[in-house]
Every structure is written in structure tokens, then in C-alpha cells.
């Protein structure tokens, strides 16, 4: 059986470095000190493998009205 290795790339963001609206959403749902996005990288395309919920939270936070 032939297999191939695919590189994995992780992007880690401490919650204290996130915009305030996103910090609030992340801490309400998942009280971690950081969020992690994991990508599978290959020559044809890069695919988000884990962390989609954080991107959805970022989109919701961007739509929240400001103070």
C-alpha cells in the first residue's frame, strides 16, 4: 500500500490577542487561553482541518455592533 505524508500547519492565537468581541464569544463557548486553527497543506490547496467554529465566531463577532 502506498501512502503519502501531508504537512499539517497550526496557527495558535492567545485569546488575549483577539478583538474584544471575539474574546467574549470564545470565552462564553470555550474558556481556553488560546484558539488553534489546523490546516492540511498540500501543493494543490490548503484545507482547514480543525477550528472552523472559531472562524464562524470571528464572523459573528465582526457583525456585532460596536460599543
PDB file of N, CA, C and O in Angstrom:
ATOM      1  N   UNK A   1       0.848  -1.166   0.000  1.00  0.00           N
ATOM      2  CA  UNK A   1       0.000   0.000   0.000  1.00  0.00           C
ATOM      3  C   UNK A   1       0.899   1.236   0.000  1.00  0.00           C
ATOM      4  O   UNK A   1       1.846   1.333   0.781  1.00  0.00           O
ATOM      5  N   UNK A   2       0.594   2.151  -0.864  1.00  0.00           N
ATOM      6  CA  UNK A   2       1.356   3.390  -0.932  1.00  0.00           C
ATOM      7  C   UNK A   2       0.633   4.474  -0.151  1.00  0.00           C
ATOM      8  O   UNK A   2      -0.582   4.633  -0.267  1.00  0.00           O
ATOM      9  N   UNK A   3       1.377   5.205   0.632  1.00  0.00           N
ATOM     10  CA  UNK A   3       0.820   6.325   1.390  1.00  0.00           C
ATOM     11  C   UNK A   3       1.670   7.551   1.129  1.00  0.00           C
ATOM     12  O   UNK A   3       2.779   7.458   0.602  1.00  0.00           O
ATOM     13  N   UNK A   4       1.140   8.691   1.502  1.00  0.00           N
ATOM     14  CA  UNK A   4       1.932   9.907   1.394  1.00  0.00           C
ATOM     15  C   UNK A   4       1.711  10.738   2.641  1.00  0.00           C
ATOM     16  O   UNK A   4       0.675  10.647   3.299  1.00  0.00           O
ATOM     17  N   UNK A   5       2.677  11.522   2.938  1.00  0.00           N
ATOM     18  CA  UNK A   5       2.587  12.401   4.101  1.00  0.00           C
ATOM     19  C   UNK A   5       2.145  13.781   3.649  1.00  0.00           C
ATOM     20  O   UNK A   5       2.602  14.296   2.628  1.00  0.00           O
ATOM     21  N   UNK A   6       1.263  14.359   4.415  1.00  0.00           N
ATOM     22  CA  UNK A   6       0.821  15.726   4.155  1.00  0.00           C
ATOM     23  C   UNK A   6       1.230  16.595   5.336  1.00  0.00           C
ATOM     24  O   UNK A   6       1.004  16.227   6.489  1.00  0.00           O
ATOM     25  N   UNK A   7       1.820  17.724   5.055  1.00  0.00           N
ATOM     26  CA  UNK A   7       2.188  18.611   6.165  1.00  0.00           C
ATOM     27  C   UNK A   7       0.956  19.232   6.824  1.00  0.00           C
ATOM     28  O   UNK A   7      -0.026  19.569   6.163  1.00  0.00           O
ATOM     29  N   UNK A   8       1.040  19.368   8.117  1.00  0.00           N
ATOM     30  CA  UNK A   8      -0.015  19.999   8.916  1.00  0.00           C
ATOM     31  C   UNK A   8       0.565  21.293   9.477  1.00  0.00           C
ATOM     32  O   UNK A   8       1.699  21.328   9.953  1.00  0.00           O
ATOM     33  N   UNK A   9      -0.233  22.349   9.412  1.00  0.00           N
ATOM     34  CA  UNK A   9       0.200  23.641   9.933  1.00  0.00           C
ATOM     35  C   UNK A   9      -0.819  24.109  10.964  1.00  0.00           C
ATOM     36  O   UNK A   9      -2.023  24.096  10.705  1.00  0.00           O
ATOM     37  N   UNK A  10      -0.340  24.519  12.117  1.00  0.00           N
ATOM     38  CA  UNK A  10      -1.225  25.005  13.182  1.00  0.00           C
ATOM     39  C   UNK A  10      -0.969  26.486  13.418  1.00  0.00           C
ATOM     40  O   UNK A  10       0.177  26.924  13.518  1.00  0.00           O
ATOM     41  N   UNK A  11      -2.048  27.246  13.505  1.00  0.00           N
ATOM     42  CA  UNK A  11      -1.980  28.663  13.845  1.00  0.00           C
ATOM     43  C   UNK A  11      -2.604  28.803  15.226  1.00  0.00           C
ATOM     44  O   UNK A  11      -3.757  28.424  15.435  1.00  0.00           O
ATOM     45  N   UNK A  12      -1.847  29.343  16.158  1.00  0.00           N
ATOM     46  CA  UNK A  12      -2.299  29.461  17.544  1.00  0.00           C
ATOM     47  C   UNK A  12      -2.417  30.939  17.906  1.00  0.00           C
ATOM     48  O   UNK A  12      -1.489  31.721  17.699  1.00  0.00           O
ATOM     49  N   UNK A  13      -3.572  31.303  18.447  1.00  0.00           N
ATOM     50  CA  UNK A  13      -3.839  32.685  18.841  1.00  0.00           C
ATOM     51  C   UNK A  13      -4.221  32.719  20.319  1.00  0.00           C
ATOM     52  O   UNK A  13      -5.228  32.119  20.695  1.00  0.00           O
ATOM     53  N   UNK A  14      -3.449  33.401  21.171  1.00  0.00           N
ATOM     54  CA  UNK A  14      -3.882  33.584  22.563  1.00  0.00           C
ATOM     55  C   UNK A  14      -5.164  34.419  22.576  1.00  0.00           C
ATOM     56  O   UNK A  14      -5.282  35.387  21.825  1.00  0.00           O
ATOM     57  N   UNK A  15      -6.109  34.051  23.418  1.00  0.00           N
ATOM     58  CA  UNK A  15      -7.379  34.789  23.432  1.00  0.00           C
ATOM     59  C   UNK A  15      -7.187  36.252  23.813  1.00  0.00           C
ATOM     60  O   UNK A  15      -7.977  37.099  23.396  1.00  0.00           O
ATOM     61  N   UNK A  16      -6.152  36.572  24.597  1.00  0.00           N
ATOM     62  CA  UNK A  16      -5.930  37.974  24.973  1.00  0.00           C
ATOM     63  C   UNK A  16      -5.532  38.836  23.770  1.00  0.00           C
ATOM     64  O   UNK A  16      -5.640  40.061  23.825  1.00  0.00           O
ATOM     65  N   UNK A  17      -5.073  38.204  22.689  1.00  0.00           N
ATOM     66  CA  UNK A  17      -4.686  38.940  21.480  1.00  0.00           C
ATOM     67  C   UNK A  17      -5.839  39.095  20.486  1.00  0.00           C
ATOM     68  O   UNK A  17      -5.674  39.728  19.444  1.00  0.00           O
ATOM     69  N   UNK A  18      -6.998  38.526  20.797  1.00  0.00           N
ATOM     70  CA  UNK A  18      -8.147  38.604  19.897  1.00  0.00           C
ATOM     71  C   UNK A  18      -8.904  39.913  20.132  1.00  0.00           C
ATOM     72  O   UNK A  18      -8.815  40.495  21.213  1.00  0.00           O
ATOM     73  N   UNK A  19      -9.648  40.376  19.125  1.00  0.00           N
ATOM     74  CA  UNK A  19     -10.500  41.554  19.328  1.00  0.00           C
ATOM     75  C   UNK A  19     -11.507  41.273  20.457  1.00  0.00           C
ATOM     76  O   UNK A  19     -11.933  40.131  20.632  1.00  0.00           O
ATOM     77  N   UNK A  20     -11.886  42.302  21.216  1.00  0.00           N
ATOM     78  CA  UNK A  20     -12.764  42.099  22.377  1.00  0.00           C
ATOM     79  C   UNK A  20     -14.055  41.331  22.080  1.00  0.00           C
ATOM     80  O   UNK A  20     -14.438  40.460  22.862  1.00  0.00           O
ATOM     81  N   UNK A  21     -14.727  41.630  20.979  1.00  0.00           N
ATOM     82  CA  UNK A  21     -15.991  40.931  20.675  1.00  0.00           C
ATOM     83  C   UNK A  21     -15.744  39.441  20.455  1.00  0.00           C
ATOM     84  O   UNK A  21     -16.553  38.608  20.864  1.00  0.00           O
ATOM     85  N   UNK A  22     -14.636  39.108  19.815  1.00  0.00           N
ATOM     86  CA  UNK A  22     -14.313  37.699  19.579  1.00  0.00           C
ATOM     87  C   UNK A  22     -13.869  37.034  20.880  1.00  0.00           C
ATOM     88  O   UNK A  22     -14.206  35.875  21.124  1.00  0.00           O
ATOM     89  N   UNK A  23     -13.127  37.742  21.709  1.00  0.00           N
ATOM     90  CA  UNK A  23     -12.742  37.203  23.019  1.00  0.00           C
ATOM     91  C   UNK A  23     -13.969  36.771  23.793  1.00  0.00           C
ATOM     92  O   UNK A  23     -14.005  35.681  24.365  1.00  0.00           O
ATOM     93  N   UNK A  24     -14.976  37.633  23.809  1.00  0.00           N
ATOM     94  CA  UNK A  24     -16.204  37.347  24.551  1.00  0.00           C
ATOM     95  C   UNK A  24     -16.880  36.087  24.031  1.00  0.00           C
ATOM     96  O   UNK A  24     -17.276  35.229  24.820  1.00  0.00           O
ATOM     97  N   UNK A  25     -17.019  35.963  22.716  1.00  0.00           N
ATOM     98  CA  UNK A  25     -17.668  34.778  22.143  1.00  0.00           C
ATOM     99  C   UNK A  25     -16.878  33.508  22.441  1.00  0.00           C
ATOM    100  O   UNK A  25     -17.461  32.486  22.803  1.00  0.00           O
ATOM    101  N   UNK A  26     -15.569  33.564  22.292  1.00  0.00           N
ATOM    102  CA  UNK A  26     -14.735  32.383  22.531  1.00  0.00           C
ATOM    103  C   UNK A  26     -14.818  31.965  23.990  1.00  0.00           C
ATOM    104  O   UNK A  26     -14.969  30.779  24.285  1.00  0.00           O
ATOM    105  N   UNK A  27     -14.720  32.918  24.904  1.00  0.00           N
ATOM    106  CA  UNK A  27     -14.736  32.588  26.325  1.00  0.00           C
ATOM    107  C   UNK A  27     -16.092  32.077  26.785  1.00  0.00           C
ATOM    108  O   UNK A  27     -16.161  31.276  27.718  1.00  0.00           O
ATOM    109  N   UNK A  28     -17.168  32.519  26.154  1.00  0.00           N
ATOM    110  CA  UNK A  28     -18.502  32.022  26.502  1.00  0.00           C
ATOM    111  C   UNK A  28     -18.654  30.562  26.096  1.00  0.00           C
ATOM    112  O   UNK A  28     -19.265  29.774  26.817  1.00  0.00           O
ATOM    113  N   UNK A  29     -18.102  30.202  24.949  1.00  0.00           N
ATOM    114  CA  UNK A  29     -18.293  28.853  24.425  1.00  0.00           C
ATOM    115  C   UNK A  29     -17.187  27.893  24.831  1.00  0.00           C
ATOM    116  O   UNK A  29     -17.432  26.697  24.989  1.00  0.00           O
ATOM    117  N   UNK A  30     -15.980  28.401  25.000  1.00  0.00           N
ATOM    118  CA  UNK A  30     -14.835  27.531  25.241  1.00  0.00           C
ATOM    119  C   UNK A  30     -13.782  28.325  26.012  1.00  0.00           C
ATOM    120  O   UNK A  30     -13.008  29.064  25.404  1.00  0.00           O
ATOM    121  N   UNK A  31     -13.737  28.187  27.335  1.00  0.00           N
ATOM    122  CA  UNK A  31     -12.866  29.057  28.145  1.00  0.00           C
ATOM    123  C   UNK A  31     -11.381  28.683  28.082  1.00  0.00           C
ATOM    124  O   UNK A  31     -10.740  28.512  29.119  1.00  0.00           O
ATOM    125  N   UNK A  32     -10.842  28.559  26.887  1.00  0.00           N
ATOM    126  CA  UNK A  32      -9.421  28.243  26.732  1.00  0.00           C
ATOM    127  C   UNK A  32      -8.603  29.525  26.704  1.00  0.00           C
ATOM    128  O   UNK A  32      -9.141  30.620  26.540  1.00  0.00           O
ATOM    129  N   UNK A  33      -7.320  29.374  26.864  1.00  0.00           N
ATOM    130  CA  UNK A  33      -6.420  30.526  26.812  1.00  0.00           C
ATOM    131  C   UNK A  33      -5.930  30.802  25.405  1.00  0.00           C
ATOM    132  O   UNK A  33      -5.269  31.810  25.156  1.00  0.00           O
ATOM    133  N   UNK A  34      -6.253  29.911  24.489  1.00  0.00           N
ATOM    134  CA  UNK A  34      -5.843  30.105  23.104  1.00  0.00           C
ATOM    135  C   UNK A  34      -6.792  29.366  22.179  1.00  0.00           C
ATOM    136  O   UNK A  34      -7.487  28.436  22.588  1.00  0.00           O
ATOM    137  N   UNK A  35      -6.809  29.797  20.923  1.00  0.00           N
ATOM    138  CA  UNK A  35      -7.552  29.054  19.918  1.00  0.00           C
ATOM    139  C   UNK A  35      -6.537  28.545  18.893  1.00  0.00           C
ATOM    140  O   UNK A  35      -5.491  29.157  18.676  1.00  0.00           O
ATOM    141  N   UNK A  36      -6.869  27.415  18.270  1.00  0.00           N
ATOM    142  CA  UNK A  36      -5.953  26.788  17.322  1.00  0.00           C
ATOM    143  C   UNK A  36      -6.711  26.485  16.038  1.00  0.00           C
ATOM    144  O   UNK A  36      -7.795  25.902  16.060  1.00  0.00           O
ATOM    145  N   UNK A  37      -6.122  26.890  14.922  1.00  0.00           N
ATOM    146  CA  UNK A  37      -6.624  26.529  13.607  1.00  0.00           C
ATOM    147  C   UNK A  37      -5.609  25.563  13.008  1.00  0.00           C
ATOM    148  O   UNK A  37      -4.411  25.849  13.000  1.00  0.00           O
ATOM    149  N   UNK A  38      -6.080  24.418  12.504  1.00  0.00           N
ATOM    150  CA  UNK A  38      -5.184  23.407  11.944  1.00  0.00           C
ATOM    151  C   UNK A  38      -5.493  23.257  10.459  1.00  0.00           C
ATOM    152  O   UNK A  38      -6.639  23.047  10.063  1.00  0.00           O
ATOM    153  N   UNK A  39      -4.451  23.370   9.654  1.00  0.00           N
ATOM    154  CA  UNK A  39      -4.576  23.264   8.205  1.00  0.00           C
ATOM    155  C   UNK A  39      -3.774  22.078   7.684  1.00  0.00           C
ATOM    156  O   UNK A  39      -2.686  21.785   8.180  1.00  0.00           O
ATOM    157  N   UNK A  40      -4.321  21.400   6.680  1.00  0.00           N
ATOM    158  CA  UNK A  40      -3.570  20.404   5.920  1.00  0.00           C
ATOM    159  C   UNK A  40      -3.099  21.122   4.664  1.00  0.00           C
ATOM    160  O   UNK A  40      -3.900  21.680   3.914  1.00  0.00           O
ATOM    161  N   UNK A  41      -1.799  21.100   4.448  1.00  0.00           N
ATOM    162  CA  UNK A  41      -1.200  21.859   3.354  1.00  0.00           C
ATOM    163  C   UNK A  41      -0.657  20.884   2.318  1.00  0.00           C
ATOM    164  O   UNK A  41       0.175  20.031   2.627  1.00  0.00           O
ATOM    165  N   UNK A  42      -1.137  21.019   1.087  1.00  0.00           N
ATOM    166  CA  UNK A  42      -0.546  20.229   0.007  1.00  0.00           C
ATOM    167  C   UNK A  42      -0.384  21.134  -1.203  1.00  0.00           C
ATOM    168  O   UNK A  42      -0.925  22.239  -1.220  1.00  0.00           O
ATOM    169  N   UNK A  43       0.347  20.690  -2.209  1.00  0.00           N
ATOM    170  CA  UNK A  43       0.637  21.582  -3.340  1.00  0.00           C
ATOM    171  C   UNK A  43      -0.602  22.107  -4.075  1.00  0.00           C
ATOM    172  O   UNK A  43      -0.562  23.207  -4.627  1.00  0.00           O
ATOM    173  N   UNK A  44      -1.687  21.350  -4.093  1.00  0.00           N
ATOM    174  CA  UNK A  44      -2.879  21.780  -4.830  1.00  0.00           C
ATOM    175  C   UNK A  44      -3.708  22.803  -4.067  1.00  0.00           C
ATOM    176  O   UNK A  44      -4.196  23.771  -4.650  1.00  0.00           O
ATOM    177  N   UNK A  45      -3.869  22.591  -2.753  1.00  0.00           N
ATOM    178  CA  UNK A  45      -4.658  23.530  -1.960  1.00  0.00           C
ATOM    179  C   UNK A  45      -4.425  23.292  -0.474  1.00  0.00           C
ATOM    180  O   UNK A  45      -3.934  22.243  -0.057  1.00  0.00           O
ATOM    181  N   UNK A  46      -4.787  24.284   0.297  1.00  0.00           N
ATOM    182  CA  UNK A  46      -4.711  24.206   1.756  1.00  0.00           C
ATOM    183  C   UNK A  46      -6.134  24.117   2.287  1.00  0.00           C
ATOM    184  O   UNK A  46      -7.015  24.868   1.870  1.00  0.00           O
ATOM    185  N   UNK A  47      -6.346  23.181   3.220  1.00  0.00           N
ATOM    186  CA  UNK A  47      -7.686  22.925   3.739  1.00  0.00           C
ATOM    187  C   UNK A  47      -7.688  23.074   5.259  1.00  0.00           C
ATOM    188  O   UNK A  47      -6.816  22.545   5.948  1.00  0.00           O
ATOM    189  N   UNK A  48      -8.680  23.802   5.768  1.00  0.00           N
ATOM    190  CA  UNK A  48      -8.855  23.910   7.212  1.00  0.00           C
ATOM    191  C   UNK A  48      -9.346  22.560   7.724  1.00  0.00           C
ATOM    192  O   UNK A  48     -10.399  22.078   7.306  1.00  0.00           O
ATOM    193  N   UNK A  49      -8.586  21.957   8.622  1.00  0.00           N
ATOM    194  CA  UNK A  49      -8.928  20.644   9.143  1.00  0.00           C
ATOM    195  C   UNK A  49      -9.640  20.739  10.495  1.00  0.00           C
ATOM    196  O   UNK A  49     -10.506  19.921  10.804  1.00  0.00           O
ATOM    197  N   UNK A  50      -9.272  21.732  11.290  1.00  0.00           N
ATOM    198  CA  UNK A  50      -9.886  21.891  12.606  1.00  0.00           C
ATOM    199  C   UNK A  50      -9.878  23.370  12.988  1.00  0.00           C
ATOM    200  O   UNK A  50      -8.890  24.071  12.766  1.00  0.00           O
ATOM    201  N   UNK A  51     -10.975  23.834  13.557  1.00  0.00           N
ATOM    202  CA  UNK A  51     -11.056  25.213  14.014  1.00  0.00           C
ATOM    203  C   UNK A  51     -12.105  26.034  13.301  1.00  0.00           C
ATOM    204  O   UNK A  51     -12.158  27.254  13.460  1.00  0.00           O
ATOM    205  N   UNK A  52     -12.948  25.374  12.512  1.00  0.00           N
ATOM    206  CA  UNK A  52     -13.980  26.105  11.770  1.00  0.00           C
ATOM    207  C   UNK A  52     -14.899  26.886  12.706  1.00  0.00           C
ATOM    208  O   UNK A  52     -15.374  27.967  12.356  1.00  0.00           O
ATOM    209  N   UNK A  53     -15.149  26.335  13.899  1.00  0.00           N
ATOM    210  CA  UNK A  53     -16.046  27.051  14.822  1.00  0.00           C
ATOM    211  C   UNK A  53     -15.469  28.413  15.207  1.00  0.00           C
ATOM    212  O   UNK A  53     -16.224  29.357  15.441  1.00  0.00           O
ATOM    213  N   UNK A  54     -14.144  28.525  15.274  1.00  0.00           N
ATOM    214  CA  UNK A  54     -13.536  29.815  15.606  1.00  0.00           C
ATOM    215  C   UNK A  54     -13.684  30.818  14.466  1.00  0.00           C
ATOM    216  O   UNK A  54     -13.857  32.012  14.709  1.00  0.00           O
ATOM    217  N   UNK A  55     -13.618  30.346  13.239  1.00  0.00           N
ATOM    218  CA  UNK A  55     -13.838  31.246  12.103  1.00  0.00           C
ATOM    219  C   UNK A  55     -15.289  31.716  12.072  1.00  0.00           C
ATOM    220  O   UNK A  55     -15.562  32.870  11.740  1.00  0.00           O
ATOM    221  N   UNK A  56     -16.218  30.829  12.417  1.00  0.00           N
ATOM    222  CA  UNK A  56     -17.631  31.223  12.490  1.00  0.00           C
ATOM    223  C   UNK A  56     -17.840  32.251  13.608  1.00  0.00           C
ATOM    224  O   UNK A  56     -18.607  33.200  13.446  1.00  0.00           O
ATOM    225  N   UNK A  57     -17.156  32.059  14.741  1.00  0.00           N
ATOM    226  CA  UNK A  57     -17.250  33.029  15.837  1.00  0.00           C
ATOM    227  C   UNK A  57     -16.685  34.373  15.409  1.00  0.00           C
ATOM    228  O   UNK A  57     -17.239  35.418  15.751  1.00  0.00           O
ATOM    229  N   UNK A  58     -15.587  34.355  14.663  1.00  0.00           N
ATOM    230  CA  UNK A  58     -14.981  35.606  14.191  1.00  0.00           C
ATOM    231  C   UNK A  58     -15.942  36.347  13.276  1.00  0.00           C
ATOM    232  O   UNK A  58     -16.039  37.573  13.336  1.00  0.00           O
ATOM    233  N   UNK A  59     -16.656  35.608  12.426  1.00  0.00           N
ATOM    234  CA  UNK A  59     -17.636  36.237  11.534  1.00  0.00           C
ATOM    235  C   UNK A  59     -18.775  36.843  12.349  1.00  0.00           C
ATOM    236  O   UNK A  59     -19.211  37.958  12.062  1.00  0.00           O
ATOM    237  N   UNK A  60     -19.264  36.122  13.363  1.00  0.00           N
ATOM    238  CA  UNK A  60     -20.335  36.656  14.219  1.00  0.00           C
ATOM    239  C   UNK A  60     -19.851  37.892  14.970  1.00  0.00           C
ATOM    240  O   UNK A  60     -20.585  38.872  15.089  1.00  0.00           O
ATOM    241  N   UNK A  61     -18.616  37.850  15.479  1.00  0.00           N
ATOM    242  CA  UNK A  61     -18.077  38.988  16.219  1.00  0.00           C
ATOM    243  C   UNK A  61     -17.941  40.205  15.328  1.00  0.00           C
ATOM    244  O   UNK A  61     -18.156  41.331  15.776  1.00  0.00           O
ATOM    245  N   UNK A  62     -17.589  39.992  14.075  1.00  0.00           N
ATOM    246  CA  UNK A  62     -17.428  41.118  13.143  1.00  0.00           C
ATOM    247  C   UNK A  62     -18.768  41.791  12.837  1.00  0.00           C
ATOM    248  O   UNK A  62     -18.811  42.971  12.488  1.00  0.00           O
ATOM    249  N   UNK A  63     -19.860  41.034  12.971  1.00  0.00           N
ATOM    250  CA  UNK A  63     -21.182  41.574  12.680  1.00  0.00           C
ATOM    251  C   UNK A  63     -21.836  42.235  13.900  1.00  0.00           C
ATOM    252  O   UNK A  63     -22.873  42.887  13.774  1.00  0.00           O
ATOM    253  N   UNK A  64     -21.235  42.066  15.065  1.00  0.00           N
ATOM    254  CA  UNK A  64     -21.794  42.665  16.292  1.00  0.00           C
ATOM    255  C   UNK A  64     -21.643  44.179  16.243  1.00  0.00           C
ATOM    256  O   UNK A  64     -20.624  44.690  15.778  1.00  0.00           O
ATOM    257  N   UNK A  65     -22.641  44.886  16.717  1.00  0.00           N
ATOM    258  CA  UNK A  65     -22.500  46.348  16.775  1.00  0.00           C
ATOM    259  C   UNK A  65     -21.441  46.746  17.783  1.00  0.00           C
ATOM    260  O   UNK A  65     -21.251  46.074  18.797  1.00  0.00           O
ATOM    261  N   UNK A  66     -20.764  47.821  17.505  1.00  0.00           N
ATOM    262  CA  UNK A  66     -19.707  48.334  18.396  1.00  0.00           C
ATOM    263  C   UNK A  66     -20.280  48.962  19.645  1.00  0.00           C
ATOM    264  O   UNK A  66     -21.497  49.086  19.790  1.00  0.00           O
ATOM    265  N   UNK A  67     -19.377  49.370  20.572  1.00  0.00           N
ATOM    266  CA  UNK A  67     -19.848  49.961  21.830  1.00  0.00           C
ATOM    267  C   UNK A  67     -20.518  51.288  21.646  1.00  0.00           C
ATOM    268  O   UNK A  67     -20.962  51.896  22.620  1.00  0.00           O
TER     269      UNK A  67
END
